[in-house]
């Protein structure tokens, strides 16, 4: 699916997930106080503890809404109350359901930046998602691309007109984050050890990995355009899947 033709449909009253589908949800995290308070009781003790440690109220609100909505969305797929869900975490922090209610074999990932969150959900295949608010001043800071991107990516970035470099920088960043999150290994995979596409108008793609062409061809990558001023990407194991995009309102 080309990102230019991507449709973000309103959230349905009920949702089901086909074996060959990947669902992506976009949600705004800046909600009125009474709406935020409804999410607090859904959180587990460790989530509430993490929320309480945020110094700034806005960051706390974003965390509570992001985690509460994750529970609501996943609960709809497995037919459980959101507060009843229990999570386990991989060695590098990737969350998974502690049990497999009804044999759904759900896989999911989430990301939030600024005031928006993305959730990706599928069955029996690994995936990762990332969203980044485009901050031109950050992209311009000296040496960040050279420090974290591969030589091939840096060359492609610096070949672009200055007016396009911030957008390309965050396209690259979001695609790299989506891939390492899909792998579940975090920064145990050095960001400079693999290449992704970044040129505006070029399809999102994993171009090279240190593990060779077989690993590269195992993954599909999709650019997402949920909100103006943000870059986002999805990485999914395999190519035999269809994407559906929902907007939580």
C-alpha positions in Angstrom: 0.0 0.0 0.0 1.4 3.4 -1.0 1.4 5.9 1.9 -0.1 8.5 -0.4 -3.3 6.4 -0.8 -3.4 5.2 2.8 -6.9 5.7 4.4 -7.3 6.2 8.1 -10.8 5.0 8.9 -12.7 5.9 12.1 -12.5 3.2 14.7 -15.2 0.5 14.3 -17.6 -0.5 17.1 -16.0 -3.9 17.0 -12.9 -5.2 15.4 -11.6 -8.5 14.2 -8.2 -9.4 12.9 -7.7 -11.6 9.9 -4.7 -14.0 9.8 -3.3 -12.0 6.9 -4.0 -8.5 8.3 -1.9 -5.9 10.1 -3.9 -3.2 11.9 -2.5 0.2 12.8 -4.2 2.5 15.1 -3.5 6.3 15.5 -4.6 8.1 18.7 -4.3 11.6 20.1 -2.9 11.6 23.6 -3.9 15.1 24.7 -7.3 14.5 26.2 -9.5 16.3 28.8 -8.8 15.5 32.4 -12.0 13.5 33.0 -11.1 11.3 30.0 -7.6 10.7 31.3 -8.9 9.7 34.7 -10.9 6.9 33.1 -7.7 5.3 32.0 -6.0 5.2 35.4 -8.0 2.2 36.8 -7.1 0.1 33.7 -3.4 0.2 34.5 -1.5 -2.5 36.3 0.5 -1.6 39.5 3.8 -1.3 37.6 2.3 1.0 35.0 0.7 3.2 37.6 4.1 3.4 39.4 5.8 4.4 36.2 3.2 7.0 35.5 3.6 8.5 38.9 7.3 9.0 38.4 6.9 11.5 35.5 7.8 15.0 36.6 5.7 16.8 34.1 1.9 16.4 34.0 1.8 16.3 30.2 4.3 13.4 30.0 2.3 11.6 32.7 -1.0 12.1 30.8 0.6 10.9 27.6 1.8 7.7 29.3 -1.5 7.0 31.0 -3.6 7.5 27.8 -1.1 5.5 25.7 -1.1 2.5 28.0 -4.8 2.7 28.7 -5.6 2.8 25.0 -3.3 -0.1 24.4 -5.3 -2.1 26.9 -8.6 -1.1 25.3 -7.5 -1.9 21.8 -6.0 -5.3 22.7 -8.9 -6.2 24.9 -11.2 -5.7 21.9 -9.2 -8.3 19.9 -9.0 -11.0 22.7 -12.4 -10.3 24.2 -11.1 -9.4 27.7 -11.7 -6.4 29.9 -8.7 -4.0 29.5 -7.7 -4.1 33.1 -7.5 -7.9 33.0 -4.7 -8.0 30.5 -1.2 -8.9 31.8 2.0 -8.1 30.0 5.5 -9.6 30.0 8.5 -7.9 28.6 11.5 -9.1 26.6 15.1 -8.5 27.6 15.1 -5.2 25.7 11.6 -4.1 26.9 9.3 -5.3 24.0 5.9 -6.0 25.5 3.8 -9.1 24.9 0.7 -10.6 26.4 1.4 -12.9 29.3 -1.2 -15.4 28.0 -2.8 -16.2 24.7 -6.6 -15.8 25.3 -8.5 -17.9 22.8 -5.4 -18.9 20.8 -5.4 -15.5 19.0 -1.5 -15.5 18.8 -1.6 -11.7 19.0 1.6 -9.7 18.3 1.6 -5.9 18.9 3.9 -2.9 19.2 3.3 0.7 20.2 5.1 4.1 19.9 4.3 7.6 20.9 5.8 11.0 20.2 4.6 14.5 21.0 0.8 14.1 21.4 0.2 11.1 19.2 0.5 7.3 19.5 0.6 4.5 17.0 -0.3 0.8 17.8 0.4 -2.1 15.4 -1.4 -5.4 15.9 -1.2 -8.7 13.9 -1.2 -12.5 14.4 1.8 -14.9 14.5 4.4 -12.5 13.0 6.7 -10.0 14.6 6.4 -6.4 13.9 7.6 -3.0 15.1 6.2 0.5 14.7 7.6 4.0 15.3 6.4 7.6 15.2 8.6 10.7 15.5 7.6 14.3 15.6 9.6 16.1 12.9 11.9 18.6 14.7 14.1 20.4 12.1 16.4 21.8 14.8 17.2 18.3 16.1 17.9 17.0 12.6 20.3 19.9 12.0 22.3 19.4 15.1 25.9 18.6 14.1 26.9 15.0 13.7 23.7 13.2 14.8 23.2 11.5 11.4 26.9 10.8 11.1 26.9 9.2 14.6 23.8 7.0 14.3 23.2 6.4 10.6 25.1 4.1 8.2 27.6 5.7 5.7 25.1 4.9 2.9 22.3 6.6 4.7 24.4 9.7 5.6 25.5 10.0 1.9 21.9 9.8 0.7 20.8 12.3 3.3 23.5 14.9 2.6 22.9 14.6 -1.2 19.4 16.1 -0.6 18.5 19.8 -0.7 18.6 21.3 2.8 14.9 21.9 2.6 14.2 18.1 2.5 16.8 16.9 4.9 14.8 17.2 8.1 11.9 15.1 6.7 14.4 12.5 5.3 16.2 12.4 8.6 13.1 11.5 10.6 11.9 9.1 7.9 15.2 7.3 8.3 15.1 7.4 12.1 11.5 6.0 12.3 12.3 3.2 9.8 15.4 2.2 11.8 13.5 2.2 15.1 10.6 0.2 13.6 13.0 -2.5 12.4 15.0 -2.8 15.7 11.7 -2.9 17.6 10.4 -5.7 15.3 13.5 -7.7 16.1 13.0 -7.1 19.8 16.7 -6.5 20.4 16.7 -2.8 21.0 20.1 -1.1 20.6 21.8 -4.5 20.7 21.4 -4.0 16.9 23.7 -0.9 16.2 21.8 1.6 14.2 24.6 2.0 11.7 24.7 -1.8 11.0 21.8 -1.7 8.6 20.5 0.6 5.8 17.0 1.8 5.1 15.7 4.1 2.4 15.1 7.7 3.2 14.8 9.8 0.1 11.3 11.5 -0.1 9.1 9.7 -2.6 11.1 6.5 -2.4 9.2 3.5 -0.9 10.2 2.6 2.6 12.5 -0.4 2.6 15.1 -2.3 4.5 18.0 -2.2 2.1 20.8 -4.1 3.9 21.5 -5.8 7.2 24.7 -7.2 8.8 23.0 -10.6 8.7 22.9 -10.7 4.9 20.3 -10.6 2.1 18.2 -13.4 3.6 17.5 -11.4 6.7 16.9 -8.2 4.6 14.3 -10.0 2.4 12.5 -11.4 5.4 11.1 -8.0 6.4 8.6 -5.6 4.8 8.6 -1.9 5.6 5.8 0.6 5.2 5.8 4.4 5.5 2.9 5.7 7.5 1.4 9.2 7.3 -1.0 9.5 10.3 -0.5 13.2 11.2 1.1 16.2 9.5 4.4 17.0 10.9 5.3 13.5 12.0 7.2 10.6 10.4 6.2 7.0 11.0 7.1 3.6 9.8 6.0 -0.1 10.2 8.3 -3.1 9.9 6.6 -6.6 9.6 8.0 -10.1 9.1 6.9 -11.5 5.8 5.1 -9.9 2.8 1.8 -11.8 2.7 -0.2 -9.3 4.7 -2.7 -6.5 4.2 -2.7 -3.2 6.1 -5.7 -1.5 7.6 -5.4 1.8 9.4 -7.8 3.0 12.1 -8.1 6.4 13.8 -9.2 6.3 17.4 -11.6 9.1 18.2 
